[in-house]
Amino acid sequence: MGFAADIKKFAQKCGDNADQVVRKTVLDIGSSLIEKTPVGNPDLWQNWEKGGVGANSDHWLVSTGFVAQGYTGGHARANWSHSIGSRVIHELQAIDKTGRVSLERISASVPMKAAGLVHYIQNSVPYIQRLEDGYSKQAPAGMVGLTKVEFQDYIRKALAEL
């Protein structure tokens, strides 16, 4: 093998490594955001009372309106998504308490050749900023700010796994 071939092989390896590091970092960030996103639990909410409006005992009353008694949390967690090149602004009508489906969706959208691309991870539920601002007792420090602080750790972890 000649010098030029050696350089080409080295460059290919560097590119492959960069792709792996970027892909792993994007997936770790997505996982962090999903895991840190609180799942609604009416037992923890303030200002709730059973049967708060007249004889309507089939609803819970919260300061912002009504939610059916069979309410299931996980809508914010279900709305983390990944895109490349530009943000995607659409709210998914989904529930994902565990975050597994959201992480699978993000994983499927991150290409194997991930380096050199601009990756976005976003959440389009209208109340996501309130959650980030600590509105939930389950995530008083938010999700994005904490994940941002951990960013370098995700890169170090991805590099260490090469």
Summary of the structure (lengths in Angstrom):
residues: 162
radius of gyration: 20.8
end to end distance: 24.9
largest distance: 85.2
contacts: 420
relative contact order: 0.20
helix: 45%
strand: 14%
